Amino acid sequence: MAVAVVVVLIAVPLTTGTITVARDRSLAADARSVAEQWAAVGMWQIATVEARNGVLVTGVLGLPPHPAPHGAARRARP
C-alpha cells in the first residue's frame, strides 16, 4: 500500500509536468509561422518562439518601428 502511494505521489506531478511541456511545445510550433508572417511586415526576423505555461513569448530581431513624421497626425485629420 505504501509503495502505491509513493508511486502516485511521484507519477502525478511528473505526468502533469510532461503534459504542460508538450502543450507549450505544440503552441510554440503552431505560432511560429504566424509570428514569421507578422515579423515580415515590419522587416524583422524571428529569433525565438517559446511558450511558458501557455503564454507565448517571441524574440524578434530588427529595428523598432519608425514614429510618424512630425505633424502627420494633424495632416491626416479631415
Secondary structure as the mmCIF struct_conf table of DSSP 4:
data_model
#
loop_
_struct_conf.conf_type_id
_struct_conf.id
_struct_conf.beg_label_comp_id
_struct_conf.beg_label_asym_id
_struct_conf.beg_label_seq_id
_struct_conf.end_label_comp_id
_struct_conf.end_label_asym_id
_struct_conf.end_label_seq_id
HELX_RH_AL_P HELX_RH_AL_P1 ALA A 2 VAL A 41
TURN_TY1_P TURN_TY1_P1 GLY A 42 MET A 43
STRN STRN1 GLN A 45 ARG A 52
TURN_TY1_P TURN_TY1_P2 ASN A 53 GLY A 54
STRN STRN2 VAL A 55 LEU A 61
BEND BEND1 GLY A 62 GLY A 62
HELX_LH_PP_P HELX_LH_PP_P1 LEU A 63 PRO A 69
TURN_TY1_P TURN_TY1_P3 HIS A 70 GLY A 71
HELX_RH_AL_P HELX_RH_AL_P2 ALA A 72 ALA A 76
#
